[in-house]
Amino acid sequence: MELDFVQQRQQAHLLIDVLPEKKLFAVHNLLEVLVEPLSRSLAMAPVEEEELTPETVATIKRSGDQLDRGESVSHEEILREFVR
């Protein structure tokens, strides 16, 4: 029986966890080559956290309030606007 994607990913993680250090280095290099450059850059990028300004916090709150009142535009409406 063939494994599905999630099972394959989980099994790969388990196999990596038990690799000896010397083989882990080789697998790491192989994975870097296999992963497309943008995905690799995103995966390796440091997490940058910025403090929210009071203006941004107010904008986020207004947006949430609009959603609560049902004042939103559906995905379908936006698509119709651009597909015309």
FENKA-V857828 format. One record per residue. N is the residue number from 1. RES is the residue in three letters. PSI is psi in whole degrees, -180 to 180 (none if undefined). OMEGA is omega as a letter, one per 20 degrees, with the letter a starting at -180 (999 if undefined). BURIAL is b if it has 16 or more other C-alpha atoms within 10 Angstrom, else e. Layout:
# FENKA-V857828
n->N res->RES psi->PSI omega->OMEGA burial->BURIAL
n->N res->RES psi->PSI omega->OMEGA burial->BURIAL
This chain:
# FENKA-V857828
n->1 res->MET psi->133 omega->a burial->e
n->2 res->GLU psi->141 omega->r burial->e
n->3 res->LEU psi->144 omega->r burial->e
n->4 res->ASP psi->175 omega->a burial->e
n->5 res->PHE psi->-47 omega->a burial->e
n->6 res->VAL psi->-43 omega->r burial->e
n->7 res->GLN psi->-41 omega->r burial->e
n->8 res->GLN psi->-43 omega->r burial->e
n->9 res->ARG psi->-45 omega->a burial->e
n->10 res->GLN psi->-42 omega->r burial->e
n->11 res->GLN psi->-39 omega->r burial->e
n->12 res->ALA psi->-42 omega->r burial->e
n->13 res->HIS psi->-43 omega->r burial->e
n->14 res->LEU psi->-42 omega->r burial->e
n->15 res->LEU psi->-40 omega->r burial->e
n->16 res->ILE psi->-38 omega->a burial->e
n->17 res->ASP psi->-26 omega->a burial->e
n->18 res->VAL psi->3 omega->r burial->e
n->19 res->LEU psi->141 omega->r burial->e
n->20 res->PRO psi->156 omega->a burial->e
n->21 res->GLU psi->-43 omega->a burial->e
n->22 res->LYS psi->-39 omega->a burial->e
n->23 res->LYS psi->-31 omega->r burial->e
n->24 res->LEU psi->-40 omega->r burial->e
n->25 res->PHE psi->-45 omega->a burial->e
n->26 res->ALA psi->-42 omega->r burial->e
n->27 res->VAL psi->-41 omega->r burial->e
n->28 res->HIS psi->-46 omega->r burial->e
n->29 res->ASN psi->-40 omega->r burial->e
n->30 res->LEU psi->-44 omega->r burial->e
n->31 res->LEU psi->-39 omega->r burial->e
n->32 res->GLU psi->-37 omega->r burial->e
n->33 res->VAL psi->-37 omega->a burial->e
n->34 res->LEU psi->-32 omega->a burial->e
n->35 res->VAL psi->134 omega->a burial->e
n->36 res->GLU psi->151 omega->a burial->e
n->37 res->PRO psi->-43 omega->a burial->e
n->38 res->LEU psi->-45 omega->r burial->e
n->39 res->SER psi->-40 omega->r burial->e
n->40 res->ARG psi->-44 omega->r burial->e
n->41 res->SER psi->-43 omega->r burial->e
n->42 res->LEU psi->-40 omega->a burial->e
n->43 res->ALA psi->-32 omega->a burial->e
n->44 res->MET psi->-9 omega->a burial->e
n->45 res->ALA psi->140 omega->r burial->e
n->46 res->PRO psi->150 omega->r burial->e
n->47 res->VAL psi->125 omega->r burial->e
n->48 res->GLU psi->121 omega->r burial->e
n->49 res->GLU psi->126 omega->r burial->e
n->50 res->GLU psi->145 omega->r burial->e
n->51 res->GLU psi->140 omega->r burial->e
n->52 res->LEU psi->134 omega->r burial->e
n->53 res->THR psi->159 omega->r burial->e
n->54 res->PRO psi->-34 omega->r burial->e
n->55 res->GLU psi->-42 omega->r burial->e
n->56 res->THR psi->-43 omega->r burial->e
n->57 res->VAL psi->-43 omega->r burial->e
n->58 res->ALA psi->-41 omega->r burial->e
n->59 res->THR psi->-43 omega->r burial->e
n->60 res->ILE psi->-43 omega->r burial->e
n->61 res->LYS psi->-44 omega->r burial->e
n->62 res->ARG psi->-42 omega->r burial->e
n->63 res->SER psi->-45 omega->r burial->e
n->64 res->GLY psi->-41 omega->r burial->e
n->65 res->ASP psi->-41 omega->r burial->e
n->66 res->GLN psi->-43 omega->r burial->e
n->67 res->LEU psi->-42 omega->r burial->e
n->68 res->ASP psi->-33 omega->r burial->e
n->69 res->ARG psi->0 omega->a burial->e
n->70 res->GLY psi->19 omega->a burial->e
n->71 res->GLU psi->65 omega->a burial->e
n->72 res->SER psi->168 omega->r burial->e
n->73 res->VAL psi->128 omega->a burial->e
n->74 res->SER psi->160 omega->r burial->e
n->75 res->HIS psi->-41 omega->a burial->e
n->76 res->GLU psi->-41 omega->r burial->e
n->77 res->GLU psi->-41 omega->r burial->e
n->78 res->ILE psi->-44 omega->r burial->e
n->79 res->LEU psi->-44 omega->r burial->e
n->80 res->ARG psi->-38 omega->a burial->e
n->81 res->GLU psi->-38 omega->a burial->e
n->82 res->PHE psi->-16 omega->a burial->e
n->83 res->VAL psi->-13 omega->a burial->e
n->84 res->ARG psi->none omega->999 burial->e
